[in-house]
Amino acid sequence: MSTTPGTAVTDRDLEVLAEQLGRVPRGVVGIAARCVCGRPLVVRTAPRLDDGSPFPTTYYLTCPPAVAAVSTLEASGLMKELTARLADDDELAAAYQRAHEAYLADREELGHVEEIAGISAGGMPTRVKCLHVVVGHALAAGPGVNPIGDEVLGLIRDEWRPDRCTC
């Protein structure tokens, strides 16, 4: 199953991304999710950067308020708890495996990079290493594709949510 291919990147998007990231964005091939105001939330990134480096993170969360909300959860150690749940919950583990496969399929659409073949991002499919990645994937793919990303979006709903502009 393929997730959202994203929208074309404009010069204005690149300006906003540089502002959001505090640096020149690299490898951007699309905007995978946008704020209700139109600014980028998640970028879709090439699997190989211009300098030749393999880059497994296809979906990169860029919206500063979303990044901050997710960072707070990361600082709480939530990844360890979620990883333990994957080991104990076969249904969650199977859904996370499917998210991993969807992520790989989306990246493969952009090109094959042997060095990262079979490796998605964020620790998928056996652990939760980066909440920013799984939230970026959930926002790009929509509800029901990445169960951990969906859950984290629910946990940060009081601080940030995609249907309300906080840009």
N, C-alpha and C positions, 0 to 999 in steps of 0.2 A: 504494500500500500504506500503510495506517495503522499507526502504532506504538501502543504502550501508551497508553491514554487517561489512566491514572493513577487514583489513589484519591482519595476525598473528603478535604478538608482539615479537620482538627479544630482546636479552640482550642489543644489541646496541641501540635499540629504547628506552629501559628503561634508559640507560645512557644519551641519548639525552634529554629525557623528564625531567630527574632530573636536567640537565643543564638549560633547558628552564624554568622550574618551580621554580628552586632554592630550591627544596625539593624532597624527595623521592615521586614518583607518587603513587597514591592509587587507587586500584580497576580497573586498566587498563585491559580490555579484548580484545582490538583490536585497530588498528590504522584506524580511520574512513576516514581520508584524509591525503595525503602526499604532501609535496612540490615537485616540479619538480625534485629536487635533491635527493629525497627519504626520507628526514627527516620528522618526524611527524608534521602535522599541527593541527590535531584534534584527540583526543583520544576518544574511546568508553569505557565508564565506567560502571561497575557493578551497579545495582540498590541497592545493599547492600554491604557496605564496609566490610573489614575483621574484623573490630571491632564490627560489627553488626549494625552500623548506616545506616539508609536509606539514599540513595543518588539519588535524582531525576535527576541530570544533566548527562544524558547519553552521550552527546557530549560536549567535553570540549576543547575549543580553546587553543592551547599551543604555537604556533609560536610567539616569542617575537615581531617581527615587525608587525605582524597582530594584536596582542593584543594591541600594542601601538597605532596603527591607529584607532582601534575600541574605545579604551579608550579616545582618543581625541574627538570622536563624543559623547561618553557618557558624558564627561565633558561639552559639549555644551548644554546639556539638550534635546537632540534629542528624548529621550524616551517619554517625555511628549507630544511632537508634534505627534509622531507616535501613541501613545495611543489615542489622540484626533481624529486622522484620522480613527482609528478603529471604533470609535463611530459614525462617519459621513459617512463612506464608506462601504456600505453593501457588496460589492464585495470583498474588501480587508479583511473585517472581516470574510467572509465565507472562503476565501483562508487561512487565519491565523488559523481558526478553523480546517481546514483540515490538516494544518501543525502540530497543537497540537495533532490531532488524529494519524498522522503518527509517531510523536515522541513517543507517548504512546505505539503504536504497536511495535516500535523498542525496546523500553525498556522492554516491556513484553516478547519479545523473549529471553531476558537474565534472566528472572525470575520475578515472581510476588512478590511484596512487598506491603502488605496491607496498611502500613502507608502512602504510596505515591500514592496509586491507584487513577487514574483520575487526578493527578497533574503532569503536564509536567515540564517545566522549562522556565525561562526567562520571566515569566508573561503570557505565552500563556494560554488560547486563548483570553482573554479580555483586556490585557494590554501589554505594552512592558516594561519589568523591567530590562533586561540585554541584551545588544546588543551582548556581547561575546557569549552567548548561541545561539541566533538566527543565528549569523554568523557561528558558529560551526556546527549547524544543516544544514544550507544551503550548506556549504562545504562538509559535509558528504553525504547529500542526493542528491546533484546536483541541478541545476537550475530548478525552477518551483515548488519546494516543500514548501519552506518557503519564502513567498513574502517579509516579512520584512528583513530577512537575505539577500535575493537577492538584495534588495534595498540598504542595508547598504554596501554590497560588491561593488556596483556601486559607492557609495559615497566615498569610500576609495581607489578607483582604482588608483588615482594619487600617493598615498602614499604606497599602498600595493595591490598586486593582486596575485592570486594563480598560474598564468601561468609564473611567473617570480621569480626566487630564490633571496631571500634577507637574507638568513641564515647567 
